[in-house]
């Protein structure tokens, strides 16, 4: 039997079961909908659904939904797991079979098949070699267990309910944005990230686990709670941090060394995460690609890569432009927006929000010699510090967060 026809038959049966079971059903809406073993971005990936799959909801936990496709009593053959509510839409999609790209993803594509597709994009458009891409793929695997994450989070102080509600409202209005990563965008990002790494990755498992736990806590406090952000450390003499579309964050050793507590290193990670969530890099790059044909001028990359394919030359140009952009200063408006988002993420977790303004001043001091020929960079740091102090004073005046200095020293000890 033709594979496409078989998948459609299975899909119809599953749809009928979902409707007849009387359960509440929602439908996958993204081009790539990840299903995990548990309710968190650090749980293992088990399936990837195409758009239009009916998901019968069994129970909800925070922003995650547990579902089961099959009989009322689960068996190993049943399709079950946890999916982010960001992936779902309540209304049944129109022309559902037409919208599902069965040739790209089966009903339940495996994580390995998705990884292979991402690797293919990285090699084709990242302008890098297989060894660098494969090395980065190994580095980006989750290196802590769900139990370790729970212990890490349980060590952190919880906010008072009234304060938590206040901060949650601020987060909703400023940085509670979804971040939908398509396979091609993640693949291009992987290729660019592999070029940035260029065999300079620091293989310190304890440090990488610590940074990964911090990023998981921060992402859980954002609208992109279902995205696993990959944090790497680079051997580089410059004080720098870089974010790349697809969820890649790079910190150099010197920028880690100037941090004096966990809240400061968390502020750097949160700042870079906000660049990714708010698609600053993609927005800026898209403005430089004049040959992409769009219905609306210069829409974000995922609008192009979600429902229709980018042409090869356009993707190649995107990769080259992106690699070029990460070595250039971002626009001040992007930096200030990422600073504000970082403050709110820190507050939502309970970190000391003043860490953001402290790190802006530290970066200014650390880069004086590097930027002596460009006085505008130093002026930007001054503007950023003034802007973020004003934001903190207006939105979070009197907020006392935690620095977690002892935990920082324990994990940073050589």
N, C-alpha and C positions, 0 to 999 in steps of 0.2 A: 504494500500500500504506500502511496505517495506520502512522504513525511509531513508535508504541509496539510494534506487532507486529514491525516491521522491526528495531528495536533488540534485541528479545528473540531474534530469529533470529540476528543477528550475535553476540549474547552467547553463545548456545548453541554456535555454531561455534567461537568463541574458547575457550570452556571445553573443548570436545572436543579442540581442538588442543593446549591446555596439558596435558591429561591424557595424550594420546597421545604427546607429545614426550618423556615420561619425565623432564621437569624437575620440580624441587621447586616446588610451587605454594602460595601463600598468598593470602588474600582481604582486600580492603579492608573496613575496619570503621567508618570515620567517615562522617558525613553529607557531608563535603567532603574528598576525598583529593587532595592536590596532587602533580602530576608535574612535575619540573624537568629542565632540560637537563643538569645536572650534579649531583654530590653535595654540595650546599650550599644554604642558604636564600637566598643571594645570586645563584644562577643563575636564568635566566629561567623563568617558569612557562609550561608548554606545554599541559597538560591538567588537568582536574579530574574525577576519577572519583567516581561515587556509591558507596554501600556495596555489597558483594557481588561486586565484579569480581575474577576470578581473575588473579593476577599470577605468571607463571612466572619464577622467579628465575634470572638468568644469572650474576650475581656480586654480592658484597657489599663495601662499602667503608665502614668505621666503622658509622655508624647508617643508611647509605643502601643501597638495593638497586637494581641495574640490571636492567631487564626488557625483554622484546621480545614483542609480540603479533603473530604472523605467521609467515612462513616461517623456516627456519633461517638463511638469508642475508638480512640486513636490507636493506630498500629504503626509499625515501622515503615510501611509502604505509603502511608498517608503523607501528604504535603502539609507541613505545619511549621510554624515559627513565629517570629516577631517582625513586624514591619512598622516603619515610622508613619505617623499620621500625615507627615509632609508628602508621602508618596500617594496618598489616597484622595479621592474625590467622591462625593455622595451620589451625584447624578450619573446614571449610566451613559457612557460615551455613545455618540452616534456613529453609525457605520463601523461598528466595533472591529469586525474582521479586517476591514480595509486599513484601519489604523495600526494594527499589529504587524510589526516587521518580523514575520516568522523566520525569514532567511537569516536574520541577524541574531535573534535570540529565540530559543525554543520556549515552551511553556515555563520550564524551570531550568534556565541555563546554569551551569555549574560555575563556582568561583574560578576554577582553573581555566574555563573557556573564556570568561571575561578577562582574566589576567593575561591570557594569550592575545586577546584582541587589543588590550591596552599596550602590551609590549610591542605588538605590531605597529601601532601608531607611533610609539616612541622611537622605534628603529627607523621608521620611514621618514618621519618629519622632525625628529629631534636632532638629526645630524650628529649622532653619536654612535659608538660601537656596542656590540652585544654585551661585552664584558662589563662595561660601565652600567648599562641598563639592568642587567641581571644582578649586579652587585647592589644596586639601589633597591631593587625589588626585595632582596633578602633583608636589607636593613629596615624596610618599612613595615615589616610584619609586627603585629602586636606582641610586645615582649613582657606583658604582665597579664595576670589572670583576673577574672572578674572578682575573685576573693581578695586579691591584692588591691584592686581598685576600691572595693568597699572598705577595706581597712584604712586606706589612705584618706578616703573621704570622711570616714567616721572620726578620724583624728582632728578634723577641722570643726571649729565652733559654728553652731547654727545661729542664724539671725533671729531676732525676736519677730514674731508673726506680723506685727504692725509694720515694722521696718521692712520686712521681706515683701509685704504687699506694696509698699511705697516704691521700693527699688524695682520690683517686677513691672510696675506700670511704666517706669522710666525706660526699662529695657525694651518693653513692647513698643514704645514710641520711637526708639532710636536705633536699636540693633537686633531686633527679633526677626531677622530675615532668613528665609530658607536659602540653602546653597545646593542647587541641583547640578551635580557633576555628570555630564554625559561621558560615554566611553571614549569618544574621540578627544574631548577636552582633557580628560584625565591622561590619555595617552600622550598627547602633545606636551602636557605638563610634565609627565614622567621623562620624556626625552630632554626637555629643557633642564629639569632637575638633575639628570644624569650628567649633563654638560657642566652644570655648576659644581657638582661634586668632584668630578675629574680625579678620582682616587685620593681625595683629601678628606674622606670621612673619618671621624674619630670613632673607633670601635670600643667604646667604654660602655658596657652593658648596664652597669648601675646608673650611670649618668643618663643614658638614653631612656631607661625605664622611668627615672625620676621626672624627666622632661615630658615623657609620654603621659604619665599620670596627671601632671599639671595641665597639659593640653586637654586631656579627657574631661577633667573637672570644668575647665573653662568652656569647652564646646557644649557641654551639657547645660550650661547656663545661657546659651545663645539659641537663636532660631535654627542654627545648623547643628543641633544636638545629635543628629544621626550621621554626621560626617566624621570619619576617623582622620584627624589631622596628623600628618607625619612630620615629626620634628627631628632634625639631624644637626650634628655639630661638625663644623668645618675647621680644619687646620688652616688658619689664615691670620696674617699679622694685623689686619684691619679690624676695627671695632664696627661690626656690621650685623644686620639681620636682613634676611631676604625671604619674601613669600612668592610662591609661584602658583598659578591656577591649577586646580586639581587637589589642593589641600597640602601642599609641600611648604614647610617652613625650615629655613636654615639659620642657625646661629653660629657665629664664629667663636672661637675660644676666648679671644679678648673681651667680647661683649659679655660673656658669662662671668669672666673674671672681675669685671667692674661691678657686678651685682653683689649686694651685701646681705640680702635676705630673699626668702621665697617670693614675697610679693613683688620684688623688683624683677626677678626673672620671669614671673608670671605676667608682669606688665608688658614685657617685650614680646612674649609669645602671643598674648591677647591682641596687641597692636598688629602683629603680622597676620593673625587670624582674621581680624576685621578687614584688612586689605583684601583678603581672599573672599570673605563672605560678601562684602560690598562690591566685589568684582572691579576694584580699582584698576588692577593691571589689565584686565580684559577690556575695560572701557577705554583706557588710554591707547591700547594697541589697536583697537577697532577704529579709532579716529585716524590712525596712520595707514590703514589698509583701504585704499581708494577704489580697488577693483572688485570688492565684494558687492554683489548685486543684492539689494534688500528692498523689501516693500516699504520699510521705514528707514530713514537714513541712520546708519551706524548703530544698529541695535546690538545688544550684548551677544557674545559668542554662542551661548547655549540656545538662543533663539534660532540661530542658523544650524546648529548641530543636532538639535533635538528631533525635529520632524523631517528634515531634509539634509542631504549630504553636502558638505563643502567640497568644492573642487580641489583637486590635488595641489594646484599651484597656489590657491588661496590658503590652504592649510600650511603649506611650506612657508609662505610669506608670514603667516601668523607666528610660526615657530621662530623664524629668524628675527622678527620684530620683537617678540617676547624676550628672547635671549638678550637682545640689545637693550631692551628697556630695563631689565633688572640691574644693569650696571649704571643706570642714570638716576639722579635724584627724582623722586616723585613730586607731583604738584603739591604745593603747600596745603591746598584745600583737602586733598586726599589724606595727608598726614594728620591734619587737625581732626578730620572725621574719624580716622582710625584711633586717634588719641581718646576722643570722646567715647567711642565704642569700647575701648579697652578699660576705661574708668568704670563703665557700667557693668562690664563682665566681671571685673574685680569685685565691685560692690555686691553683685548678685551672688558671688561665691563667699564673700566675707573677707576678702583681702583688703589690705591697706591701700586705699585709692590714691593716696599721695605718692605712691610708688611711681605712677606715670609721670608726674611732674619732676620727681627726683631723677628719673632716668633720662628725661629730655635734657636736663642740665648736665648730667654725666656724659651724655653723648656729645653735647656741645663742647665740653672740656676735652674729651678724648679725641675729637676730630679737628681741633684747632689747627694743628700742624698740617693735616691733610687738606684742609679747606682754606688755607691762607691765601691762595690765589683766587678764591671765589668768596668774597665777603657776603654774598647773598645767602649762602648756606648758613652761615653763623646768624645772620639776621632772621632767617626762617626759624632757627632753634629758639631764638628770643620770642618771636611771635607765637610759636607753638606753646612755649611755657606760659606766656601771658594768657593765651586763649584757654588752656586747660585749667589754669588756676581759677579763672573766672567761671568756667563751667562747674568745677567742683564746688566752689563757694555758693553758686546759685542753686545747684541741684542737690548737693550732698553735704551741705554745711553741717559740721559737727559729727559727721559719720566717722566712727573709729573702727577701722578694720584691723586685721591681724597680719603680722609680718612672717610668722613661722620661722624665726631665725634659727632655732635649735634644729628643726628638721632640715633646714637648708644646709647647715654645717655638717650634719650627719651624712647627708647624701652627696655633698660636694667634697668631702674628705678624700684625699688621695689614698 
